């Protein structure tokens, strides 16, 4: 009679003492500095809700001033003005939120500056999309991730996936 040979499963081998030396025991580090910039009032409302999440060093901003003005200053969500150059210094990832086309000029300006600094840029266009075709087109050349979404929870999921 032949005794069947059984081999341990992949899970059993991975859980073995000899394989444990290959495990990463430290948690993955979050992105050093993430910036989320809302380009219009509806996107700002989403940013305010998402900002309450468990983010490491993320900071949230909105565009102040006249709609469509590429030179319009940015404001931290609590109202303090901030220059784009200062915001981007030491930043790893920028997520731009838009729900309409009024922020098209700002999206292009932010995207160009992020591209020049080799900062990963992601864009989230909230709503049905056609209201923000211009903003989406302005982000397309610069954004590594461009998400068209009707669900604001996708912003939370994107930030989580980016380890913000």
C-alpha positions as CSV (number, residue, x, y, z in Angstrom):
1,X,0.0,0.0,0.0
2,X,1.3,3.4,-1.0
3,X,1.0,6.3,1.5
4,X,-0.1,9.5,-0.2
5,X,2.4,12.4,0.0
6,X,0.8,15.6,1.2
7,X,2.4,19.0,0.9
8,X,1.6,21.9,3.0
9,X,-0.6,24.5,1.4
10,X,0.8,27.9,0.4
11,X,-1.0,29.4,3.4
12,X,0.5,26.9,5.8
13,X,4.0,27.5,4.3
14,X,3.6,31.3,4.5
15,X,2.6,31.0,8.2
16,X,5.7,28.9,9.0
17,X,8.5,30.0,11.3
18,X,11.1,30.0,8.5
19,X,8.9,32.2,6.2
20,X,8.2,34.7,9.0
21,X,11.6,36.2,8.6
22,X,10.4,37.7,5.2
23,X,7.4,39.4,6.8
24,X,7.3,43.2,7.0
25,X,6.6,44.0,10.6
26,X,6.3,47.7,10.4
27,X,3.2,49.4,9.1
28,X,3.4,51.0,5.7
29,X,4.3,54.7,6.0
30,X,1.6,57.1,4.8
31,X,2.4,59.7,2.2
32,X,4.5,62.4,3.9
33,X,2.3,65.3,2.8
34,X,-0.8,65.0,0.8
35,X,-2.8,68.0,-0.4
36,X,-6.5,68.0,-1.4
37,X,-7.7,71.0,-3.4
38,X,-11.4,71.7,-4.1
39,X,-12.0,73.9,-7.1
40,X,-15.7,74.8,-6.6
41,X,-18.3,75.1,-3.8
42,X,-19.7,71.6,-4.2
43,X,-16.2,70.1,-4.3
44,X,-15.4,72.1,-1.2
45,X,-18.4,70.6,0.7
46,X,-17.1,67.2,-0.2
47,X,-13.6,68.1,1.0
48,X,-14.9,69.4,4.3
49,X,-16.7,66.1,4.9
50,X,-13.7,64.0,3.8
51,X,-11.3,66.1,5.9
52,X,-12.9,64.7,9.0
53,X,-11.3,61.3,8.1
54,X,-8.3,59.6,9.7
55,X,-5.6,61.2,7.5
56,X,-1.9,61.4,8.6
57,X,-0.6,64.7,7.2
58,X,-3.2,65.6,4.6
59,X,-4.2,69.2,4.3
60,X,-7.3,70.5,2.5
61,X,-7.7,73.6,0.5
62,X,-10.2,75.5,-1.6
63,X,-9.9,78.2,-4.3
64,X,-10.8,81.7,-3.3
65,X,-11.7,84.6,-5.5
66,X,-13.4,84.8,-8.9
67,X,-14.3,81.6,-10.7
68,X,-12.0,80.9,-13.5
69,X,-9.1,83.0,-12.3
70,X,-6.0,80.9,-12.5
71,X,-4.2,83.2,-10.2
72,X,-7.0,83.0,-7.5
73,X,-5.4,82.3,-4.1
74,X,-5.9,79.1,-2.2
75,X,-7.4,79.0,1.3
76,X,-7.0,76.3,3.9
77,X,-10.4,75.0,4.8
78,X,-10.4,77.1,8.0
79,X,-9.8,80.2,5.9
80,X,-6.0,81.0,6.1
81,X,-4.6,82.0,2.7
82,X,-1.9,79.8,1.2
83,X,0.3,80.2,-1.9
84,X,0.4,77.3,-4.3
85,X,4.3,77.2,-4.2
86,X,4.2,76.9,-0.4
87,X,1.5,74.2,-0.5
88,X,3.5,72.1,-2.9
89,X,6.8,72.3,-1.1
90,X,7.5,68.8,0.3
91,X,4.2,67.5,-1.0
92,X,4.0,63.9,-2.3
93,X,0.6,63.8,-3.8
94,X,-2.1,66.3,-4.8
95,X,-5.7,65.4,-5.2
96,X,-7.9,67.9,-7.1
97,X,-11.7,67.8,-6.6
98,X,-14.1,69.4,-9.1
99,X,-17.8,69.2,-9.8
100,X,-18.1,72.0,-12.4
101,X,-16.0,73.8,-15.0
102,X,-15.4,77.0,-13.0
103,X,-12.1,75.6,-11.7
104,X,-10.7,74.7,-15.1
105,X,-8.0,77.4,-15.1
106,X,-7.0,76.6,-11.6
107,X,-6.9,72.8,-12.4
108,X,-4.5,73.5,-15.3
109,X,-2.3,75.8,-13.2
110,X,-2.1,73.4,-10.3
111,X,-1.5,70.5,-12.7
112,X,1.3,72.3,-14.5
113,X,3.0,73.2,-11.3
114,X,2.7,69.6,-10.0
115,X,4.1,68.3,-13.2
116,X,7.1,70.6,-13.1
117,X,7.8,69.4,-9.5
118,X,7.2,65.7,-10.3
119,X,4.3,65.5,-7.8
120,X,1.8,62.8,-8.3
121,X,-1.5,64.3,-9.2
122,X,-4.9,62.8,-9.0
123,X,-8.2,64.3,-10.1
124,X,-11.7,63.4,-9.0
125,X,-14.6,64.9,-11.0
126,X,-17.7,64.6,-8.9
127,X,-21.2,64.4,-10.3
128,X,-22.5,63.3,-13.6
129,X,-19.3,64.5,-15.4
130,X,-20.7,66.7,-18.2
131,X,-20.8,69.7,-15.8
132,X,-17.0,69.4,-15.4
133,X,-15.9,68.4,-18.8
134,X,-13.6,71.4,-19.0
135,X,-12.0,70.7,-15.6
136,X,-11.5,67.1,-16.5
137,X,-9.9,68.1,-19.8
138,X,-7.6,70.5,-18.0
139,X,-6.5,67.8,-15.5
140,X,-6.0,65.0,-18.1
141,X,-2.5,65.9,-19.1
142,X,-1.2,66.0,-15.5
143,X,-3.2,63.5,-13.5
144,X,-1.9,60.0,-13.1
145,X,-5.3,59.1,-11.7
146,X,-8.5,60.7,-13.1
147,X,-11.7,59.4,-11.6
148,X,-15.1,60.4,-12.8
149,X,-17.5,59.6,-9.9
150,X,-21.0,60.4,-8.7
151,X,-20.1,59.1,-5.3
152,X,-18.1,61.2,-2.9
153,X,-17.1,58.0,-0.9
154,X,-14.7,57.4,-3.9
155,X,-12.7,60.4,-2.7
156,X,-12.3,58.7,0.7
157,X,-11.3,55.4,-1.0
158,X,-8.8,57.2,-3.3
159,X,-7.1,58.9,-0.4
160,X,-7.0,55.5,1.5
161,X,-5.5,53.8,-1.6
162,X,-2.9,56.6,-1.9
163,X,-2.0,56.0,1.8
164,X,-2.8,59.5,2.7
